[in-house]
Amino acid sequence: MKADNLKALDENKDYDSMSTEKLENAMKCSWIGQEIYYFDTLDSTNNQAKMLAESKADNGALVVAEVQTNGRGRRGRAWESPTGSGVWMSLILKPEIEITNASMLTLVMAIAVAKACNENYGMETLIKWPNDIVADGKKICGILTEMSVENNRINHIVIGIGINVNTLDFPSEIEDKATSIYKETKVKIKRAELINAVMEKFEEEYALFMENQNLKKQLETYNRLLANKDKRVRVFEGNCNYTGVARRINEKGELLVEKDNGEQVNVYAGEVSVRGIYGYV
Ligand code: BTN
């Protein structure tokens, strides 16, 4: 870890330390966080959440770690999760919904994180479809949703959220694409309060989603926050890729892209990656 990060960590230690008790005191949600599993170190909060969901954890249980030794990102990438500098957490859900609708919950969480940052910390974050939260064109938060299905029913869904909070330095491969709340606002916030803010917003957004099991009630909000809106993008699908202009999402959370040949395509999140042509977004 670079010297600046160690300094940030040191100055932040007492002000922003986390424990089960501190997290329980900070949580003001109605159903999320009734069970909190806090760990100083985990390989990945998603891995731990999956195990807990199989054994004893209920809908709404939250797994939080100070550091992850094997944090995982989308498409098999690693997720940097050092001590003291971020929120690394996973929410366990056991919803009675159609399997095909589950992937939209990632977009619901993206709205919650963006709103929590904007409304609580005066930021102007946006969502890079489908679920990266960006500030000033750089990534501040990533979301990894995993699902367990048995006999055509959802056993549980784990939504893993990684938010860069106090990070000052990023590894050179990502330093031009990543930022943190502190870097953007120059304000030190308490991670336990941020966790509560995100989960309070998620409870609101989840209720809207559950009305129709789709994003009908959140279309306007998501499209207002859509960083790719009217931007040129390159869509990578397996071995092929094409360029076009991203317009908006639909009720299923698909990104509507106008290809350069005039054709309109609905891009489904799955294994697709969408990159900005003139930058990260
Ligand atoms: C991405 O943008 O690629 C998704 C990153 C998700 C990272 C979070 S950190 C908490 C949870 N545990 C993990 O191992 N990954 C997610």
Boltz pocket constraint, residues with backbone or C-beta under 6 A from the ligand:
constraints:
  - pocket:
      binder: B
      contacts: [[A, 43], [A, 44], [A, 45], [A, 46], [A, 47], [A, 68], [A, 70], [A, 71], [A, 72], [A, 73], [A, 74], [A, 75], [A, 77], [A, 79], [A, 81], [A, 87], [A, 88], [A, 89], [A, 90], [A, 131], [A, 132], [A, 141], [A, 142], [A, 143], [A, 144], [A, 160], [A, 161], [A, 162], [A, 163]]
      max_distance: 6.0
